[in-house]
Amino acid sequence: MTDLAVIIQCRISSTRLPGKALKDLGGKTVFEWVMHSMKMVPAQKYIV
């Protein structure tokens, strides 16, 4: 079995919506929602 890694890119310095990853969306930040979804994928490594 090959090791599976899930990688997400998180940028804070967006020109269209600065700090988007840290904006509140329903009580969690966008980054927290993405991390929660990422953990649903069975992988050996999770990389931000």
N, CA, C and O atoms as a Tinker XYZ file with bonds, in Angstrom:
   192  protein
     1  N      0.844000   -1.191000    0.000000    73     2
     2  CA     0.000000    0.000000    0.000000    64     1     3
     3  C      0.888000    1.252000    0.000000    63     2     4     5
     4  O      1.871000    1.326000    0.737000    81     3
     5  N      0.535000    2.209000   -0.817000    73     3     6
     6  CA     1.282000    3.457000   -0.912000    64     5     7
     7  C      0.801000    4.431000    0.156000    63     6     8     9
     8  O     -0.391000    4.497000    0.455000    81     7
     9  N      1.732000    5.184000    0.726000    73     7    10
    10  CA     1.357000    6.222000    1.680000    64     9    11
    11  C      0.555000    7.289000    0.971000    63    10    12    13
    12  O      0.906000    7.724000   -0.126000    81    11
    13  N     -0.519000    7.704000    1.604000    73    11    14
    14  CA    -1.369000    8.749000    1.034000    64    13    15
    15  C     -1.253000    9.996000    1.891000    63    14    16    17
    16  O     -1.373000    9.929000    3.115000    81    15
    17  N     -1.020000   11.132000    1.251000    73    15    18
    18  CA    -0.939000   12.409000    1.946000    64    17    19
    19  C     -1.986000   13.346000    1.352000    63    18    20    21
    20  O     -2.187000   13.384000    0.138000    81    19
    21  N     -2.644000   14.098000    2.222000    73    19    22
    22  CA    -3.595000   15.113000    1.794000    64    21    23
    23  C     -2.928000   16.463000    2.050000    63    22    24    25
    24  O     -2.488000   16.747000    3.164000    81    23
    25  N     -2.859000   17.282000    1.020000    73    23    26
    26  CA    -2.178000   18.577000    1.120000    64    25    27
    27  C     -3.168000   19.678000    0.783000    63    26    28    29
    28  O     -3.864000   19.608000   -0.230000    81    27
    29  N     -3.232000   20.710000    1.645000    73    27    30
    30  CA    -4.050000   21.877000    1.339000    64    29    31
    31  C     -3.161000   23.112000    1.353000    63    30    32    33
    32  O     -2.189000   23.195000    2.103000    81    31
    33  N     -3.512000   24.048000    0.520000    73    31    34
    34  CA    -2.793000   25.310000    0.463000    64    33    35
    35  C     -3.615000   26.346000    1.219000    63    34    36    37
    36  O     -4.823000   26.459000    1.009000    81    35
    37  N     -2.972000   27.092000    2.086000    73    35    38
    38  CA    -3.671000   28.108000    2.867000    64    37    39
    39  C     -2.904000   29.420000    2.750000    63    38    40    41
    40  O     -1.811000   29.570000    3.295000    81    39
    41  N     -3.502000   30.367000    2.026000    73    39    42
    42  CA    -2.856000   31.666000    1.852000    64    41    43
    43  C     -3.641000   32.723000    2.615000    63    42    44    45
    44  O     -4.872000   32.734000    2.591000    81    43
    45  N     -2.931000   33.595000    3.280000    73    43    46
    46  CA    -3.558000   34.676000    4.031000    64    45    47
    47  C     -3.574000   35.970000    3.213000    63    46    48    49
    48  O     -4.427000   36.829000    3.433000    81    47
    49  N     -2.658000   36.111000    2.291000    73    47    50
    50  CA    -2.482000   37.382000    1.573000    64    49    51
    51  C     -3.184000   37.413000    0.216000    63    50    52    53
    52  O     -2.579000   37.817000   -0.777000    81    51
    53  N     -4.427000   37.001000    0.157000    73    51    54
    54  CA    -5.193000   37.064000   -1.085000    64    53    55
    55  C     -5.478000   38.523000   -1.432000    63    54    56    57
    56  O     -5.701000   39.341000   -0.539000    81    55
    57  N     -5.473000   38.851000   -2.710000    73    55    58
    58  CA    -5.761000   40.240000   -3.099000    64    57    59
    59  C     -7.260000   40.500000   -3.169000    63    58    60    61
    60  O     -7.696000   41.623000   -2.914000    81    59
    61  N     -8.064000   39.487000   -3.510000    73    59    62
    62  CA    -9.509000   39.684000   -3.623000    64    61    63
    63  C    -10.212000   39.657000   -2.271000    63    62    64    65
    64  O    -11.170000   40.401000   -2.060000    81    63
    65  N     -9.746000   38.799000   -1.341000    73    63    66
    66  CA   -10.345000   38.715000   -0.009000    64    65    67
    67  C     -9.243000   38.387000    0.997000    63    66    68    69
    68  O     -9.065000   37.228000    1.371000    81    67
    69  N     -8.500000   39.412000    1.434000    73    67    70
    70  CA    -7.391000   39.174000    2.367000    64    69    71
    71  C     -7.865000   38.479000    3.643000    63    70    72    73
    72  O     -8.908000   38.825000    4.199000    81    71
    73  N     -7.094000   37.504000    4.096000    73    71    74
    74  CA    -7.410000   36.783000    5.322000    64    73    75
    75  C     -8.592000   35.833000    5.209000    63    74    76    77
    76  O     -9.196000   35.469000    6.218000    81    75
    77  N     -8.926000   35.428000    3.982000    73    75    78
    78  CA   -10.098000   34.573000    3.750000    64    77    79
    79  C    -10.080000   33.319000    4.614000    63    78    80    81
    80  O    -11.118000   32.931000    5.151000    81    79
    81  N     -8.949000   32.691000    4.756000    73    79    82
    82  CA    -8.862000   31.439000    5.515000    64    81    83
    83  C     -9.226000   31.629000    6.986000    63    82    84    85
    84  O     -9.597000   30.669000    7.660000    81    83
    85  N     -9.125000   32.851000    7.483000    73    83    86
    86  CA    -9.419000   33.111000    8.894000    64    85    87
    87  C    -10.783000   33.754000    9.107000    63    86    88    89
    88  O    -11.130000   34.095000   10.238000    81    87
    89  N    -11.559000   33.925000    8.051000    73    87    90
    90  CA   -12.899000   34.514000    8.166000    64    89    91
    91  C    -13.851000   33.516000    8.813000    63    90    92    93
    92  O    -13.764000   32.310000    8.579000    81    91
    93  N    -14.760000   34.040000    9.629000    73    91    94
    94  CA   -15.759000   33.200000   10.285000    64    93    95
    95  C    -16.825000   32.776000    9.280000    63    94    96    97
    96  O    -17.317000   33.580000    8.489000    81    95
    97  N    -17.163000   31.504000    9.333000    73    95    98
    98  CA   -18.195000   30.953000    8.463000    64    97    99
    99  C    -18.993000   29.957000    9.295000    63    98   100   101
   100  O    -18.609000   28.793000    9.416000    81    99
   101  N    -20.087000   30.408000    9.861000    73    99   102
   102  CA   -20.926000   29.523000   10.665000    64   101   103
   103  C    -20.287000   29.076000   11.969000    63   102   104   105
   104  O    -20.502000   27.942000   12.398000    81   103
   105  N    -19.511000   29.933000   12.604000    73   103   106
   106  CA   -18.919000   29.599000   13.887000    64   105   107
   107  C    -17.523000   29.001000   13.833000    63   106   108   109
   108  O    -16.885000   28.822000   14.871000    81   107
   109  N    -17.042000   28.692000   12.640000    73   107   110
   110  CA   -15.676000   28.196000   12.453000    64   109   111
   111  C    -15.017000   29.031000   11.371000    63   110   112   113
   112  O    -15.694000   29.656000   10.555000    81   111
   113  N    -13.703000   29.034000   11.371000    73   111   114
   114  CA   -13.013000   29.716000   10.282000    64   113   115
   115  C    -13.071000   28.832000    9.038000    63   114   116   117
   116  O    -13.306000   27.628000    9.134000    81   115
   117  N    -12.859000   29.425000    7.899000    73   115   118
   118  CA   -12.821000   28.669000    6.642000    64   117   119
   119  C    -11.743000   27.583000    6.749000    63   118   120   121
   120  O    -11.944000   26.456000    6.296000    81   119
   121  N    -10.614000   27.926000    7.345000    73   119   122
   122  CA    -9.528000   26.966000    7.526000    64   121   123
   123  C     -9.988000   25.770000    8.371000    63   122   124   125
   124  O     -9.654000   24.632000    8.043000    81   123
   125  N    -10.738000   26.002000    9.438000    73   123   126
   126  CA   -11.239000   24.907000   10.270000    64   125   127
   127  C    -12.186000   23.999000    9.495000    63   126   128   129
   128  O    -12.136000   22.779000    9.650000    81   127
   129  N    -13.052000   24.581000    8.659000    73   127   130
   130  CA   -13.954000   23.769000    7.834000    64   129   131
   131  C    -13.159000   22.873000    6.881000    63   130   132   133
   132  O    -13.477000   21.698000    6.702000    81   131
   133  N    -12.128000   23.448000    6.279000    73   131   134
   134  CA   -11.304000   22.676000    5.337000    64   133   135
   135  C    -10.568000   21.559000    6.072000    63   134   136   137
   136  O    -10.496000   20.436000    5.572000    81   135
   137  N    -10.023000   21.851000    7.247000    73   135   138
   138  CA    -9.324000   20.834000    8.034000    64   137   139
   139  C    -10.277000   19.707000    8.418000    63   138   140   141
   140  O     -9.903000   18.535000    8.357000    81   139
   141  N    -11.493000   20.042000    8.807000    73   139   142
   142  CA   -12.492000   19.025000    9.169000    64   141   143
   143  C    -12.790000   18.122000    7.968000    63   142   144   145
   144  O    -12.843000   16.899000    8.103000    81   143
   145  N    -12.982000   18.722000    6.812000    73   143   146
   146  CA   -13.251000   17.940000    5.597000    64   145   147
   147  C    -12.052000   17.087000    5.208000    63   146   148   149
   148  O    -12.206000   15.947000    4.771000    81   147
   149  N    -10.858000   17.646000    5.371000    73   147   150
   150  CA    -9.644000   16.929000    5.021000    64   149   151
   151  C     -9.492000   15.672000    5.866000    63   150   152   153
   152  O     -9.025000   14.649000    5.365000    81   151
   153  N     -9.874000   15.727000    7.131000    73   151   154
   154  CA    -9.728000   14.579000    8.028000    64   153   155
   155  C    -10.695000   13.442000    7.681000    63   154   156   157
   156  O    -10.548000   12.334000    8.197000    81   155
   157  N    -11.671000   13.699000    6.823000    73   155   158
   158  CA   -12.590000   12.645000    6.399000    64   157   159
   159  C    -11.943000   11.709000    5.371000    63   158   160   161
   160  O    -12.466000   10.628000    5.099000    81   159
   161  N    -10.823000   12.118000    4.810000    73   159   162
   162  CA   -10.086000   11.294000    3.850000    64   161   163
   163  C     -9.074000   10.461000    4.633000    63   162   164   165
   164  O     -8.209000   11.021000    5.307000    81   163
   165  N     -9.168000    9.142000    4.556000    73   163   166
   166  CA    -8.206000    8.318000    5.288000    64   165   167
   167  C     -6.823000    8.413000    4.652000    63   166   168   169
   168  O     -6.594000    7.915000    3.550000    81   167
   169  N     -5.915000    9.056000    5.363000    73   167   170
   170  CA    -4.562000    9.247000    4.848000    64   169   171
   171  C     -3.554000    9.081000    5.984000    63   170   172   173
   172  O     -3.903000    9.148000    7.162000    81   171
   173  N     -2.316000    8.866000    5.606000    73   171   174
   174  CA    -1.257000    8.743000    6.595000    64   173   175
   175  C     -0.707000   10.108000    7.018000    63   174   176   177
   176  O     -0.202000   10.264000    8.129000    81   175
   177  N     -0.809000   11.096000    6.118000    73   175   178
   178  CA    -0.276000   12.426000    6.412000    64   177   179
   179  C     -1.262000   13.497000    5.970000    63   178   180   181
   180  O     -1.928000   13.367000    4.943000    81   179
   181  N     -1.339000   14.558000    6.767000    73   179   182
   182  CA    -2.157000   15.725000    6.441000    64   181   183
   183  C     -1.212000   16.928000    6.519000    63   182   184   185
   184  O     -0.623000   17.203000    7.564000    81   183
   185  N     -1.080000   17.632000    5.404000    73   183   186
   186  CA    -0.091000   18.700000    5.297000    64   185   187
   187  C     -0.790000   20.002000    4.905000    63   186   188   189
   188  O     -1.600000   20.051000    3.979000    81   187
   189  N     -0.438000   21.067000    5.658000    73   187   190
   190  CA    -0.973000   22.395000    5.336000    64   189   191
   191  C      0.173000   23.219000    4.808000    63   190   192
   192  O     -0.013000   24.385000    4.462000    81   191
